[in-house]
């Protein structure tokens, strides 16, 4: 039986020290696997690429698993940077059996990567598999989800018990997931993908700069008849939002709004995207009324609803940006 090969990709953007730690954790987690680690510097412009190359050259753990660093050329976002690594393939020009995406602020435990490979080897109908993610205090993070809908937009914005209970089948986060099994989409923090599935459906859509790109990819994978599974046996520590700054947003960035709008229009049409936005605003108004009555603290970034409405009105008749889904180069060779 042929040993499967794994290409682990870590995208770096101005977080060289943390990326190095993620690479080291991945190297030890790949000790029993055949494969390589590829760090893609997403045009950090702060000397990250040179630092990483120097540190890795001096690291004693690089002998556990081959590691190399390449440059993306420009910061085209999360999907673009990972696509650079996927298209690069293994150092000998061949294709791996599996591509593993790991955040620069995520650290797999010893058996985490092997568990994902083992799951996909044992379940040939499954295309993607993701890990159970926890924080530094072993607090379980949300990493398995349902696809967003009009109902989930209303429920997620309202944050009110009776509404959440009524629409529990539509909530995007899947709470209390403790067992391995199928989900709709998995966060890209720790995601194992069959290379042949990527060759079938294409890579990340580079129209998304950040957010919704893995949701879109998982939707395309499931649309092609492949399963997406959460693997509880694969455990990864995630510091969270260190590379994106999400936890410190003062206003919701336009790229998040762009990604959300593009996802809904691409997968459901413009009328649905408008309906989803109206549902979110209505739910948000319910939440704000509840806050006034109960004194609950603010959760959303300032002016979130007005920014959401402004963005929708601005884009309601604008043409949708073209889909940018690259393919794996035809001259790549299977390993």
Secondary structure, 3 states (H helix, E strand, C coil): CCCCEEEEEEEECCCHHHHHHHHHHHHHHCCCCEEEEEEEECCCCCCHHHHHHHHHHHCHHHHCCEEEEEECCCCCCHHHHHHHHHHHCCCCCEECCEEEEECCCEEECCCHHHHHHHHHHHCCCEEEEEEEEECCCCCECCCEECCCCHHHHHHHHHCCHHHHHHCHHHCCECCCCCCCEECCEECCCEEEEEHHHHHHHCCCECCCCCCCHHHHHHHHHHHCCCEEEEEEEEEEEECCCCCCCHHHCCCCCHHHHHHHHHHHHHHHCHHHHHHHHHHHHHHHHHHHHHHHHHCCCCCCCCCHHHHHHHHHHHHCCCCCCCCCECCCCCCCEEC
